[in-house]
Amino acid sequence: MGEFKKPTGNGRFSINSFGYIVEGNQACADILGVDKEALIKTKIFRYIKREYKKLFYQHCQKVLELLERQNCQVKLVNKAGTDFPIRLQSITGFDQDGNRLIECELMVD
């Protein structure tokens, strides 16, 4: 069974409209058990447990529709294959080219 490394701070990542992670901090990489560089340009759905993918998709749609901070609880799967619950707090943002992003904060209890 994979080991869960609890970060010292909240993990943060941003995804584009195609679901690719375009930004992520070291705490997020630690939570998922990957190198920070490996995190970028991977699809976020790779790290979401299958049963929670629809819920996460709906969460993202709501963030984009309401344009305000939203909360969601899902299970993520780290590189070792271990799944664990996590709270997400998400809001819309923009990259330097004006493309809309969803900015997420991972809150580990």
Secondary structure as UniProt FT lines:
FT   STRAND          11..15
FT   TURN            17..18
FT   STRAND          20..24
FT   HELIX           26..32
FT   HELIX           36..39
FT   TURN            40..41
FT   HELIX           44..47
FT   HELIX           50..52
FT   HELIX           53..66
FT   STRAND          70..77
FT   TURN            79..80
FT   STRAND          83..94
FT   TURN            96..97
FT   STRAND          100..107
//
